[in-house]
Amino acid sequence: MTDSGRAVHREVFVVRVWREAASGVWRGQIVHVSDRAAIYFASFAQAEEFMRRYVSGAQTRRSAEEHDRSEADAA
């Protein structure tokens, strides 16, 4: 896939949330579609931490590319 002529890396997750009948507490499950890794979570911070395992490398590459561009623009 491309986005404005640049390659785009995508990760796909399925997130399910529900409220426990007895306690009223929200719970959830998140599944990474490509490798079917999954966790149950009790907070969105846990779900975010799980997703970061898959997207943090992409963010690091993007930040490095932006840094390289800004240095090139400054030169």
C-alpha positions, 0 to 999 in steps of 0.5 A, a space after each residue: 500500500 502507498 500513502 502519497 507515494 510512500 510505502 505504508 506499514 500497517 498493523 491490524 488489531 481486533 479489540 473487544 471490550 465488555 463490562 463484567 455483570 457482577 462488578 461493572 468493571 470494563 475488561 477487554 481482549 486485544 488480538 494482533 491479527 497477523 500472528 494471533 498473539 492476544 492478551 486480556 486487559 483490565 486497562 487501556 494502558 495494558 492494551 496500548 503497551 501490547 500494541 507498542 510491541 508492534 508499532 514502536 519500531 515503525 515509530 522509531 524508523 519514522 522519527 529517524 527519517 524525519 530527523 534526517 529530512 530536517 538535517 538535510 533541509 538545514 544544510 
